[in-house]
Amino acid sequence: MPEQPTDRAALRRANLAWVIRVLREQGGLSRAQLAVLSGLSKATVSTLVAELTSRRLVRPGGVAAGGQGRPGQIVELDPEGAR
């Protein structure tokens, strides 16, 4: 996780940048995997992913195999937007 910024806007920017950086380094991950790696709640990760999707920086990928429960939707960088 990045250093803790002092205000909400800075924290949000840091979290958005972290999601992009992790997807760039590790490839597509589910929201649940991003939540575990970041220590953020699944709800927070979903909100961040929704914002990045609306900015066309990430997009839905395939379905995560394995695990228990409903299969997770993979989130991946959008090659057209994340240049």
HTML snippet that shows the backbone in 3Dmol.js (N, CA, C, O; Angstrom):
<script src="https://3Dmol.org/build/3Dmol-min.js"></script>
<div id="view" style="width:600px;height:400px;position:relative"></div>
<script>
const pdb = `
ATOM      1  N   MET A   1       0.843  -1.179   0.000  1.00  0.00           N
ATOM      2  CA  MET A   1       0.000   0.000   0.000  1.00  0.00           C
ATOM      3  C   MET A   1       0.885   1.238   0.000  1.00  0.00           C
ATOM      4  O   MET A   1       1.974   1.235   0.574  1.00  0.00           O
ATOM      5  N   PRO A   2       0.411   2.293  -0.647  1.00  0.00           N
ATOM      6  CA  PRO A   2       1.182   3.529  -0.674  1.00  0.00           C
ATOM      7  C   PRO A   2       1.198   4.199   0.702  1.00  0.00           C
ATOM      8  O   PRO A   2       0.444   3.823   1.600  1.00  0.00           O
ATOM      9  N   GLU A   3       2.078   5.206   0.849  1.00  0.00           N
ATOM     10  CA  GLU A   3       2.088   5.994   2.082  1.00  0.00           C
ATOM     11  C   GLU A   3       0.710   6.603   2.286  1.00  0.00           C
ATOM     12  O   GLU A   3      -0.020   6.832   1.322  1.00  0.00           O
ATOM     13  N   GLN A   4       0.354   6.865   3.531  1.00  0.00           N
ATOM     14  CA  GLN A   4      -0.966   7.390   3.848  1.00  0.00           C
ATOM     15  C   GLN A   4      -1.028   8.896   3.610  1.00  0.00           C
ATOM     16  O   GLN A   4      -0.424   9.659   4.364  1.00  0.00           O
ATOM     17  N   PRO A   5      -1.744   9.337   2.581  1.00  0.00           N
ATOM     18  CA  PRO A   5      -1.935  10.768   2.355  1.00  0.00           C
ATOM     19  C   PRO A   5      -2.776  11.362   3.480  1.00  0.00           C
ATOM     20  O   PRO A   5      -3.438  10.636   4.221  1.00  0.00           O
ATOM     21  N   THR A   6      -2.746  12.679   3.601  1.00  0.00           N
ATOM     22  CA  THR A   6      -3.404  13.339   4.723  1.00  0.00           C
ATOM     23  C   THR A   6      -4.841  13.752   4.439  1.00  0.00           C
ATOM     24  O   THR A   6      -5.586  13.997   5.389  1.00  0.00           O
ATOM     25  N   ASP A   7      -5.265  13.841   3.198  1.00  0.00           N
ATOM     26  CA  ASP A   7      -6.656  14.210   2.926  1.00  0.00           C
ATOM     27  C   ASP A   7      -7.323  13.169   2.035  1.00  0.00           C
ATOM     28  O   ASP A   7      -6.656  12.351   1.402  1.00  0.00           O
ATOM     29  N   ARG A   8      -8.650  13.215   1.999  1.00  0.00           N
ATOM     30  CA  ARG A   8      -9.415  12.191   1.268  1.00  0.00           C
ATOM     31  C   ARG A   8      -9.115  12.167  -0.224  1.00  0.00           C
ATOM     32  O   ARG A   8      -8.983  11.093  -0.812  1.00  0.00           O
ATOM     33  N   ALA A   9      -9.007  13.333  -0.839  1.00  0.00           N
ATOM     34  CA  ALA A   9      -8.743  13.384  -2.282  1.00  0.00           C
ATOM     35  C   ALA A   9      -7.387  12.750  -2.595  1.00  0.00           C
ATOM     36  O   ALA A   9      -7.247  12.001  -3.562  1.00  0.00           O
ATOM     37  N   ALA A  10      -6.405  13.056  -1.774  1.00  0.00           N
ATOM     38  CA  ALA A  10      -5.069  12.483  -1.990  1.00  0.00           C
ATOM     39  C   ALA A  10      -5.091  10.976  -1.754  1.00  0.00           C
ATOM     40  O   ALA A  10      -4.440  10.222  -2.478  1.00  0.00           O
ATOM     41  N   LEU A  11      -5.836  10.539  -0.748  1.00  0.00           N
ATOM     42  CA  LEU A  11      -5.950   9.107  -0.475  1.00  0.00           C
ATOM     43  C   LEU A  11      -6.606   8.384  -1.647  1.00  0.00           C
ATOM     44  O   LEU A  11      -6.158   7.309  -2.046  1.00  0.00           O
ATOM     45  N   ARG A  12      -7.657   8.969  -2.194  1.00  0.00           N
ATOM     46  CA  ARG A  12      -8.344   8.369  -3.344  1.00  0.00           C
ATOM     47  C   ARG A  12      -7.405   8.278  -4.546  1.00  0.00           C
ATOM     48  O   ARG A  12      -7.338   7.240  -5.205  1.00  0.00           O
ATOM     49  N   ARG A  13      -6.682   9.356  -4.833  1.00  0.00           N
ATOM     50  CA  ARG A  13      -5.724   9.340  -5.952  1.00  0.00           C
ATOM     51  C   ARG A  13      -4.660   8.265  -5.739  1.00  0.00           C
ATOM     52  O   ARG A  13      -4.291   7.552  -6.672  1.00  0.00           O
ATOM     53  N   ALA A  14      -4.175   8.157  -4.508  1.00  0.00           N
ATOM     54  CA  ALA A  14      -3.151   7.141  -4.205  1.00  0.00           C
ATOM     55  C   ALA A  14      -3.713   5.736  -4.399  1.00  0.00           C
ATOM     56  O   ALA A  14      -3.028   4.867  -4.940  1.00  0.00           O
ATOM     57  N   ASN A  15      -4.941   5.505  -3.968  1.00  0.00           N
ATOM     58  CA  ASN A  15      -5.558   4.187  -4.133  1.00  0.00           C
ATOM     59  C   ASN A  15      -5.819   3.867  -5.595  1.00  0.00           C
ATOM     60  O   ASN A  15      -5.607   2.734  -6.027  1.00  0.00           O
ATOM     61  N   LEU A  16      -6.278   4.850  -6.364  1.00  0.00           N
ATOM     62  CA  LEU A  16      -6.493   4.641  -7.805  1.00  0.00           C
ATOM     63  C   LEU A  16      -5.172   4.299  -8.495  1.00  0.00           C
ATOM     64  O   LEU A  16      -5.105   3.377  -9.307  1.00  0.00           O
ATOM     65  N   ALA A  17      -4.126   5.053  -8.161  1.00  0.00           N
ATOM     66  CA  ALA A  17      -2.809   4.798  -8.750  1.00  0.00           C
ATOM     67  C   ALA A  17      -2.299   3.419  -8.352  1.00  0.00           C
ATOM     68  O   ALA A  17      -1.683   2.727  -9.162  1.00  0.00           O
ATOM     69  N   TRP A  18      -2.553   3.017  -7.107  1.00  0.00           N
ATOM     70  CA  TRP A  18      -2.113   1.705  -6.650  1.00  0.00           C
ATOM     71  C   TRP A  18      -2.773   0.598  -7.458  1.00  0.00           C
ATOM     72  O   TRP A  18      -2.102  -0.346  -7.876  1.00  0.00           O
ATOM     73  N   VAL A  19      -4.090   0.703  -7.685  1.00  0.00           N
ATOM     74  CA  VAL A  19      -4.813  -0.315  -8.453  1.00  0.00           C
ATOM     75  C   VAL A  19      -4.212  -0.429  -9.854  1.00  0.00           C
ATOM     76  O   VAL A  19      -3.956  -1.534 -10.331  1.00  0.00           O
ATOM     77  N   ILE A  20      -3.990   0.692 -10.502  1.00  0.00           N
ATOM     78  CA  ILE A  20      -3.417   0.682 -11.855  1.00  0.00           C
ATOM     79  C   ILE A  20      -2.023   0.049 -11.839  1.00  0.00           C
ATOM     80  O   ILE A  20      -1.699  -0.773 -12.696  1.00  0.00           O
ATOM     81  N   ARG A  21      -1.214   0.432 -10.870  1.00  0.00           N
ATOM     82  CA  ARG A  21       0.150  -0.097 -10.799  1.00  0.00           C
ATOM     83  C   ARG A  21       0.141  -1.612 -10.599  1.00  0.00           C
ATOM     84  O   ARG A  21       0.904  -2.322 -11.255  1.00  0.00           O
ATOM     85  N   VAL A  22      -0.707  -2.117  -9.705  1.00  0.00           N
ATOM     86  CA  VAL A  22      -0.763  -3.555  -9.442  1.00  0.00           C
ATOM     87  C   VAL A  22      -1.245  -4.307 -10.678  1.00  0.00           C
ATOM     88  O   VAL A  22      -0.706  -5.363 -11.009  1.00  0.00           O
ATOM     89  N   LEU A  23      -2.251  -3.774 -11.359  1.00  0.00           N
ATOM     90  CA  LEU A  23      -2.734  -4.431 -12.585  1.00  0.00           C
ATOM     91  C   LEU A  23      -1.658  -4.417 -13.665  1.00  0.00           C
ATOM     92  O   LEU A  23      -1.537  -5.370 -14.436  1.00  0.00           O
ATOM     93  N   ARG A  24      -0.884  -3.351 -13.724  1.00  0.00           N
ATOM     94  CA  ARG A  24       0.200  -3.281 -14.704  1.00  0.00           C
ATOM     95  C   ARG A  24       1.282  -4.310 -14.375  1.00  0.00           C
ATOM     96  O   ARG A  24       1.822  -4.948 -15.278  1.00  0.00           O
ATOM     97  N   GLU A  25       1.598  -4.475 -13.098  1.00  0.00           N
ATOM     98  CA  GLU A  25       2.659  -5.387 -12.685  1.00  0.00           C
ATOM     99  C   GLU A  25       2.225  -6.856 -12.694  1.00  0.00           C
ATOM    100  O   GLU A  25       3.004  -7.732 -13.070  1.00  0.00           O
ATOM    101  N   GLN A  26       0.978  -7.125 -12.280  1.00  0.00           N
ATOM    102  CA  GLN A  26       0.558  -8.508 -12.085  1.00  0.00           C
ATOM    103  C   GLN A  26      -0.445  -9.009 -13.105  1.00  0.00           C
ATOM    104  O   GLN A  26      -0.754 -10.200 -13.130  1.00  0.00           O
ATOM    105  N   GLY A  27      -0.955  -8.133 -13.938  1.00  0.00           N
ATOM    106  CA  GLY A  27      -1.980  -8.546 -14.886  1.00  0.00           C
ATOM    107  C   GLY A  27      -3.347  -8.513 -14.232  1.00  0.00           C
ATOM    108  O   GLY A  27      -3.513  -7.970 -13.140  1.00  0.00           O
ATOM    109  N   GLY A  28      -4.316  -9.094 -14.902  1.00  0.00           N
ATOM    110  CA  GLY A  28      -5.690  -9.061 -14.420  1.00  0.00           C
ATOM    111  C   GLY A  28      -5.880  -9.768 -13.094  1.00  0.00           C
ATOM    112  O   GLY A  28      -5.324 -10.840 -12.854  1.00  0.00           O
ATOM    113  N   LEU A  29      -6.678  -9.146 -12.237  1.00  0.00           N
ATOM    114  CA  LEU A  29      -7.009  -9.697 -10.926  1.00  0.00           C
ATOM    115  C   LEU A  29      -8.485  -9.446 -10.647  1.00  0.00           C
ATOM    116  O   LEU A  29      -9.084  -8.537 -11.221  1.00  0.00           O
ATOM    117  N   SER A  30      -9.059 -10.238  -9.780  1.00  0.00           N
ATOM    118  CA  SER A  30     -10.440  -9.990  -9.369  1.00  0.00           C
ATOM    119  C   SER A  30     -10.461  -8.860  -8.340  1.00  0.00           C
ATOM    120  O   SER A  30      -9.432  -8.517  -7.757  1.00  0.00           O
ATOM    121  N   ARG A  31     -11.627  -8.296  -8.131  1.00  0.00           N
ATOM    122  CA  ARG A  31     -11.770  -7.265  -7.102  1.00  0.00           C
ATOM    123  C   ARG A  31     -11.413  -7.833  -5.730  1.00  0.00           C
ATOM    124  O   ARG A  31     -10.794  -7.153  -4.912  1.00  0.00           O
ATOM    125  N   ALA A  32     -11.803  -9.074  -5.486  1.00  0.00           N
ATOM    126  CA  ALA A  32     -11.486  -9.713  -4.201  1.00  0.00           C
ATOM    127  C   ALA A  32      -9.974  -9.838  -4.019  1.00  0.00           C
ATOM    128  O   ALA A  32      -9.457  -9.593  -2.929  1.00  0.00           O
ATOM    129  N   GLN A  33      -9.272 -10.217  -5.075  1.00  0.00           N
ATOM    130  CA  GLN A  33      -7.809 -10.318  -4.986  1.00  0.00           C
ATOM    131  C   GLN A  33      -7.193  -8.940  -4.741  1.00  0.00           C
ATOM    132  O   GLN A  33      -6.261  -8.810  -3.948  1.00  0.00           O
ATOM    133  N   LEU A  34      -7.707  -7.920  -5.414  1.00  0.00           N
ATOM    134  CA  LEU A  34      -7.206  -6.563  -5.191  1.00  0.00           C
ATOM    135  C   LEU A  34      -7.452  -6.125  -3.751  1.00  0.00           C
ATOM    136  O   LEU A  34      -6.603  -5.474  -3.142  1.00  0.00           O
ATOM    137  N   ALA A  35      -8.612  -6.482  -3.210  1.00  0.00           N
ATOM    138  CA  ALA A  35      -8.927  -6.119  -1.822  1.00  0.00           C
ATOM    139  C   ALA A  35      -7.953  -6.783  -0.852  1.00  0.00           C
ATOM    140  O   ALA A  35      -7.476  -6.140   0.084  1.00  0.00           O
ATOM    141  N   VAL A  36      -7.658  -8.055  -1.066  1.00  0.00           N
ATOM    142  CA  VAL A  36      -6.726  -8.768  -0.184  1.00  0.00           C
ATOM    143  C   VAL A  36      -5.338  -8.138  -0.275  1.00  0.00           C
ATOM    144  O   VAL A  36      -4.704  -7.893   0.752  1.00  0.00           O
ATOM    145  N   LEU A  37      -4.865  -7.878  -1.473  1.00  0.00           N
ATOM    146  CA  LEU A  37      -3.528  -7.303  -1.654  1.00  0.00           C
ATOM    147  C   LEU A  37      -3.405  -5.913  -1.054  1.00  0.00           C
ATOM    148  O   LEU A  37      -2.362  -5.559  -0.504  1.00  0.00           O
ATOM    149  N   SER A  38      -4.475  -5.121  -1.161  1.00  0.00           N
ATOM    150  CA  SER A  38      -4.421  -3.732  -0.725  1.00  0.00           C
ATOM    151  C   SER A  38      -4.757  -3.532   0.738  1.00  0.00           C
ATOM    152  O   SER A  38      -4.321  -2.559   1.354  1.00  0.00           O
ATOM    153  N   GLY A  39      -5.535  -4.454   1.301  1.00  0.00           N
ATOM    154  CA  GLY A  39      -6.029  -4.252   2.651  1.00  0.00           C
ATOM    155  C   GLY A  39      -7.276  -3.379   2.695  1.00  0.00           C
ATOM    156  O   GLY A  39      -7.798  -3.084   3.770  1.00  0.00           O
ATOM    157  N   LEU A  40      -7.748  -2.968   1.527  1.00  0.00           N
ATOM    158  CA  LEU A  40      -8.975  -2.168   1.440  1.00  0.00           C
ATOM    159  C   LEU A  40     -10.184  -3.098   1.438  1.00  0.00           C
ATOM    160  O   LEU A  40     -10.059  -4.287   1.144  1.00  0.00           O
ATOM    161  N   SER A  41     -11.341  -2.557   1.763  1.00  0.00           N
ATOM    162  CA  SER A  41     -12.558  -3.370   1.723  1.00  0.00           C
ATOM    163  C   SER A  41     -12.923  -3.680   0.276  1.00  0.00           C
ATOM    164  O   SER A  41     -12.514  -2.974  -0.645  1.00  0.00           O
ATOM    165  N   LYS A  42     -13.700  -4.750   0.089  1.00  0.00           N
ATOM    166  CA  LYS A  42     -14.162  -5.094  -1.256  1.00  0.00           C
ATOM    167  C   LYS A  42     -15.019  -3.979  -1.825  1.00  0.00           C
ATOM    168  O   LYS A  42     -14.967  -3.710  -3.025  1.00  0.00           O
ATOM    169  N   ALA A  43     -15.814  -3.323  -0.974  1.00  0.00           N
ATOM    170  CA  ALA A  43     -16.663  -2.215  -1.428  1.00  0.00           C
ATOM    171  C   ALA A  43     -15.820  -1.052  -1.938  1.00  0.00           C
ATOM    172  O   ALA A  43     -16.141  -0.455  -2.965  1.00  0.00           O
ATOM    173  N   THR A  44     -14.747  -0.729  -1.226  1.00  0.00           N
ATOM    174  CA  THR A  44     -13.865   0.352  -1.659  1.00  0.00           C
ATOM    175  C   THR A  44     -13.197   0.010  -2.977  1.00  0.00           C
ATOM    176  O   THR A  44     -13.122   0.845  -3.879  1.00  0.00           O
ATOM    177  N   VAL A  45     -12.709  -1.224  -3.087  1.00  0.00           N
ATOM    178  CA  VAL A  45     -12.074  -1.650  -4.337  1.00  0.00           C
ATOM    179  C   VAL A  45     -13.078  -1.592  -5.485  1.00  0.00           C
ATOM    180  O   VAL A  45     -12.732  -1.156  -6.582  1.00  0.00           O
ATOM    181  N   SER A  46     -14.302  -2.022  -5.250  1.00  0.00           N
ATOM    182  CA  SER A  46     -15.327  -1.971  -6.297  1.00  0.00           C
ATOM    183  C   SER A  46     -15.588  -0.533  -6.737  1.00  0.00           C
ATOM    184  O   SER A  46     -15.760  -0.270  -7.927  1.00  0.00           O
ATOM    185  N   THR A  47     -15.619   0.393  -5.789  1.00  0.00           N
ATOM    186  CA  THR A  47     -15.820   1.807  -6.123  1.00  0.00           C
ATOM    187  C   THR A  47     -14.642   2.339  -6.947  1.00  0.00           C
ATOM    188  O   THR A  47     -14.844   3.064  -7.921  1.00  0.00           O
ATOM    189  N   LEU A  48     -13.427   1.983  -6.560  1.00  0.00           N
ATOM    190  CA  LEU A  48     -12.241   2.419  -7.312  1.00  0.00           C
ATOM    191  C   LEU A  48     -12.260   1.840  -8.727  1.00  0.00           C
ATOM    192  O   LEU A  48     -11.980   2.546  -9.695  1.00  0.00           O
ATOM    193  N   VAL A  49     -12.589   0.558  -8.840  1.00  0.00           N
ATOM    194  CA  VAL A  49     -12.636  -0.090 -10.153  1.00  0.00           C
ATOM    195  C   VAL A  49     -13.727   0.547 -11.013  1.00  0.00           C
ATOM    196  O   VAL A  49     -13.529   0.742 -12.212  1.00  0.00           O
ATOM    197  N   ALA A  50     -14.864   0.869 -10.422  1.00  0.00           N
ATOM    198  CA  ALA A  50     -15.941   1.520 -11.179  1.00  0.00           C
ATOM    199  C   ALA A  50     -15.474   2.870 -11.726  1.00  0.00           C
ATOM    200  O   ALA A  50     -15.772   3.213 -12.870  1.00  0.00           O
ATOM    201  N   GLU A  51     -14.749   3.629 -10.920  1.00  0.00           N
ATOM    202  CA  GLU A  51     -14.234   4.916 -11.391  1.00  0.00           C
ATOM    203  C   GLU A  51     -13.226   4.722 -12.521  1.00  0.00           C
ATOM    204  O   GLU A  51     -13.272   5.427 -13.528  1.00  0.00           O
ATOM    205  N   LEU A  52     -12.321   3.769 -12.351  1.00  0.00           N
ATOM    206  CA  LEU A  52     -11.323   3.514 -13.396  1.00  0.00           C
ATOM    207  C   LEU A  52     -11.982   2.989 -14.673  1.00  0.00           C
ATOM    208  O   LEU A  52     -11.522   3.286 -15.776  1.00  0.00           O
ATOM    209  N   THR A  53     -13.049   2.216 -14.529  1.00  0.00           N
ATOM    210  CA  THR A  53     -13.786   1.723 -15.695  1.00  0.00           C
ATOM    211  C   THR A  53     -14.457   2.881 -16.423  1.00  0.00           C
ATOM    212  O   THR A  53     -14.429   2.941 -17.653  1.00  0.00           O
ATOM    213  N   SER A  54     -15.058   3.796 -15.675  1.00  0.00           N
ATOM    214  CA  SER A  54     -15.723   4.947 -16.309  1.00  0.00           C
ATOM    215  C   SER A  54     -14.715   5.845 -17.025  1.00  0.00           C
ATOM    216  O   SER A  54     -15.060   6.524 -17.992  1.00  0.00           O
ATOM    217  N   ARG A  55     -13.474   5.847 -16.550  1.00  0.00           N
ATOM    218  CA  ARG A  55     -12.400   6.611 -17.210  1.00  0.00           C
ATOM    219  C   ARG A  55     -11.750   5.820 -18.344  1.00  0.00           C
ATOM    220  O   ARG A  55     -10.838   6.303 -19.014  1.00  0.00           O
ATOM    221  N   ARG A  56     -12.238   4.595 -18.543  1.00  0.00           N
ATOM    222  CA  ARG A  56     -11.743   3.684 -19.575  1.00  0.00           C
ATOM    223  C   ARG A  56     -10.273   3.314 -19.386  1.00  0.00           C
ATOM    224  O   ARG A  56      -9.535   3.123 -20.352  1.00  0.00           O
ATOM    225  N   LEU A  57      -9.865   3.216 -18.116  1.00  0.00           N
ATOM    226  CA  LEU A  57      -8.504   2.802 -17.800  1.00  0.00           C
ATOM    227  C   LEU A  57      -8.420   1.309 -17.507  1.00  0.00           C
ATOM    228  O   LEU A  57      -7.377   0.686 -17.710  1.00  0.00           O
ATOM    229  N   VAL A  58      -9.526   0.737 -17.027  1.00  0.00           N
ATOM    230  CA  VAL A  58      -9.607  -0.709 -16.824  1.00  0.00           C
ATOM    231  C   VAL A  58     -10.889  -1.203 -17.474  1.00  0.00           C
ATOM    232  O   VAL A  58     -11.786  -0.423 -17.794  1.00  0.00           O
ATOM    233  N   ARG A  59     -10.956  -2.521 -17.661  1.00  0.00           N
ATOM    234  CA  ARG A  59     -12.146  -3.126 -18.266  1.00  0.00           C
ATOM    235  C   ARG A  59     -12.337  -4.511 -17.672  1.00  0.00           C
ATOM    236  O   ARG A  59     -11.402  -5.093 -17.120  1.00  0.00           O
ATOM    237  N   PRO A  60     -13.552  -5.036 -17.786  1.00  0.00           N
ATOM    238  CA  PRO A  60     -13.779  -6.407 -17.323  1.00  0.00           C
ATOM    239  C   PRO A  60     -13.017  -7.388 -18.217  1.00  0.00           C
ATOM    240  O   PRO A  60     -12.944  -7.216 -19.434  1.00  0.00           O
ATOM    241  N   GLY A  61     -12.462  -8.398 -17.597  1.00  0.00           N
ATOM    242  CA  GLY A  61     -11.780  -9.454 -18.338  1.00  0.00           C
ATOM    243  C   GLY A  61     -12.569 -10.732 -18.226  1.00  0.00           C
ATOM    244  O   GLY A  61     -13.800 -10.712 -18.249  1.00  0.00           O
ATOM    245  N   GLY A  62     -11.885 -11.827 -18.106  1.00  0.00           N
ATOM    246  CA  GLY A  62     -12.535 -13.123 -17.981  1.00  0.00           C
ATOM    247  C   GLY A  62     -13.055 -13.344 -16.570  1.00  0.00           C
ATOM    248  O   GLY A  62     -13.231 -12.403 -15.796  1.00  0.00           O
ATOM    249  N   VAL A  63     -13.293 -14.594 -16.260  1.00  0.00           N
ATOM    250  CA  VAL A  63     -13.791 -14.983 -14.943  1.00  0.00           C
ATOM    251  C   VAL A  63     -12.675 -15.721 -14.216  1.00  0.00           C
ATOM    252  O   VAL A  63     -12.006 -16.575 -14.797  1.00  0.00           O
ATOM    253  N   ALA A  64     -12.478 -15.390 -12.945  1.00  0.00           N
ATOM    254  CA  ALA A  64     -11.442 -16.026 -12.136  1.00  0.00           C
ATOM    255  C   ALA A  64     -11.855 -17.464 -11.831  1.00  0.00           C
ATOM    256  O   ALA A  64     -12.960 -17.708 -11.346  1.00  0.00           O
ATOM    257  N   ALA A  65     -10.982 -18.395 -12.110  1.00  0.00           N
ATOM    258  CA  ALA A  65     -11.266 -19.803 -11.859  1.00  0.00           C
ATOM    259  C   ALA A  65     -10.840 -20.176 -10.449  1.00  0.00           C
ATOM    260  O   ALA A  65      -9.998 -19.515  -9.841  1.00  0.00           O
ATOM    261  N   GLY A  66     -11.434 -21.238  -9.945  1.00  0.00           N
ATOM    262  CA  GLY A  66     -11.056 -21.746  -8.633  1.00  0.00           C
ATOM    263  C   GLY A  66     -11.702 -20.963  -7.508  1.00  0.00           C
ATOM    264  O   GLY A  66     -12.519 -20.072  -7.739  1.00  0.00           O
ATOM    265  N   GLY A  67     -11.328 -21.304  -6.307  1.00  0.00           N
ATOM    266  CA  GLY A  67     -11.886 -20.631  -5.142  1.00  0.00           C
ATOM    267  C   GLY A  67     -13.268 -21.148  -4.812  1.00  0.00           C
ATOM    268  O   GLY A  67     -13.782 -22.049  -5.475  1.00  0.00           O
ATOM    269  N   GLN A  68     -13.861 -20.579  -3.793  1.00  0.00           N
ATOM    270  CA  GLN A  68     -15.190 -20.981  -3.371  1.00  0.00           C
ATOM    271  C   GLN A  68     -16.175 -19.879  -3.705  1.00  0.00           C
ATOM    272  O   GLN A  68     -15.790 -18.719  -3.856  1.00  0.00           O
ATOM    273  N   GLY A  69     -17.427 -20.232  -3.820  1.00  0.00           N
ATOM    274  CA  GLY A  69     -18.460 -19.238  -4.080  1.00  0.00           C
ATOM    275  C   GLY A  69     -18.505 -18.836  -5.542  1.00  0.00           C
ATOM    276  O   GLY A  69     -17.980 -19.522  -6.419  1.00  0.00           O
ATOM    277  N   ARG A  70     -19.143 -17.712  -5.773  1.00  0.00           N
ATOM    278  CA  ARG A  70     -19.308 -17.213  -7.133  1.00  0.00           C
ATOM    279  C   ARG A  70     -17.954 -16.828  -7.734  1.00  0.00           C
ATOM    280  O   ARG A  70     -17.150 -16.176  -7.068  1.00  0.00           O
ATOM    281  N   PRO A  71     -17.693 -17.225  -8.987  1.00  0.00           N
ATOM    282  CA  PRO A  71     -16.424 -16.848  -9.622  1.00  0.00           C
ATOM    283  C   PRO A  71     -16.305 -15.334  -9.748  1.00  0.00           C
ATOM    284  O   PRO A  71     -17.283 -14.653 -10.055  1.00  0.00           O
ATOM    285  N   GLY A  72     -15.120 -14.817  -9.512  1.00  0.00           N
ATOM    286  CA  GLY A  72     -14.889 -13.378  -9.585  1.00  0.00           C
ATOM    287  C   GLY A  72     -14.638 -12.912 -11.005  1.00  0.00           C
ATOM    288  O   GLY A  72     -14.058 -13.634 -11.816  1.00  0.00           O
ATOM    289  N   GLN A  73     -15.075 -11.709 -11.298  1.00  0.00           N
ATOM    290  CA  GLN A  73     -14.819 -11.067 -12.586  1.00  0.00           C
ATOM    291  C   GLN A  73     -13.414 -10.477 -12.549  1.00  0.00           C
ATOM    292  O   GLN A  73     -13.081  -9.707 -11.648  1.00  0.00           O
ATOM    293  N   ILE A  74     -12.607 -10.833 -13.514  1.00  0.00           N
ATOM    294  CA  ILE A  74     -11.253 -10.290 -13.611  1.00  0.00           C
ATOM    295  C   ILE A  74     -11.335  -8.838 -14.089  1.00  0.00           C
ATOM    296  O   ILE A  74     -12.141  -8.501 -14.957  1.00  0.00           O
ATOM    297  N   VAL A  75     -10.497  -7.998 -13.515  1.00  0.00           N
ATOM    298  CA  VAL A  75     -10.339  -6.606 -13.940  1.00  0.00           C
ATOM    299  C   VAL A  75      -8.953  -6.510 -14.565  1.00  0.00           C
ATOM    300  O   VAL A  75      -7.972  -6.983 -13.990  1.00  0.00           O
ATOM    301  N   GLU A  76      -8.876  -5.899 -15.738  1.00  0.00           N
ATOM    302  CA  GLU A  76      -7.588  -5.766 -16.421  1.00  0.00           C
ATOM    303  C   GLU A  76      -7.463  -4.350 -16.979  1.00  0.00           C
ATOM    304  O   GLU A  76      -8.457  -3.646 -17.157  1.00  0.00           O
ATOM    305  N   LEU A  77      -6.227  -3.951 -17.248  1.00  0.00           N
ATOM    306  CA  LEU A  77      -6.025  -2.649 -17.865  1.00  0.00           C
ATOM    307  C   LEU A  77      -6.649  -2.633 -19.245  1.00  0.00           C
ATOM    308  O   LEU A  77      -6.613  -3.630 -19.966  1.00  0.00           O
ATOM    309  N   ASP A  78      -7.218  -1.505 -19.606  1.00  0.00           N
ATOM    310  CA  ASP A  78      -7.763  -1.318 -20.950  1.00  0.00           C
ATOM    311  C   ASP A  78      -6.617  -0.826 -21.823  1.00  0.00           C
ATOM    312  O   ASP A  78      -6.139   0.291 -21.626  1.00  0.00           O
ATOM    313  N   PRO A  79      -6.165  -1.625 -22.780  1.00  0.00           N
ATOM    314  CA  PRO A  79      -5.010  -1.229 -23.588  1.00  0.00           C
ATOM    315  C   PRO A  79      -5.250   0.047 -24.385  1.00  0.00           C
ATOM    316  O   PRO A  79      -4.295   0.724 -24.764  1.00  0.00           O
ATOM    317  N   GLU A  80      -6.497   0.381 -24.641  1.00  0.00           N
ATOM    318  CA  GLU A  80      -6.795   1.622 -25.368  1.00  0.00           C
ATOM    319  C   GLU A  80      -6.747   2.846 -24.460  1.00  0.00           C
ATOM    320  O   GLU A  80      -6.512   3.959 -24.932  1.00  0.00           O
ATOM    321  N   GLY A  81      -6.967   2.652 -23.178  1.00  0.00           N
ATOM    322  CA  GLY A  81      -7.027   3.783 -22.272  1.00  0.00           C
ATOM    323  C   GLY A  81      -5.816   3.956 -21.388  1.00  0.00           C
ATOM    324  O   GLY A  81      -5.467   5.081 -21.033  1.00  0.00           O
ATOM    325  N   ALA A  82      -5.172   2.872 -21.027  1.00  0.00           N
ATOM    326  CA  ALA A  82      -4.053   2.921 -20.080  1.00  0.00           C
ATOM    327  C   ALA A  82      -2.719   2.935 -20.814  1.00  0.00           C
ATOM    328  O   ALA A  82      -1.950   1.977 -20.738  1.00  0.00           O
ATOM    329  N   ARG A  83      -2.461   3.985 -21.498  1.00  0.00           N
ATOM    330  CA  ARG A  83      -1.183   4.098 -22.228  1.00  0.00           C
ATOM    331  C   ARG A  83      -0.224   4.977 -21.503  1.00  0.00           C
ATOM    332  O   ARG A  83       0.896   5.185 -21.968  1.00  0.00           O
TER     333      ARG A  83
END
`;
const viewer = $3Dmol.createViewer("view");
viewer.addModel(pdb, "pdb");
viewer.setStyle({}, {cartoon: {color: "spectrum"}});
viewer.zoomTo();
viewer.render();
</script>
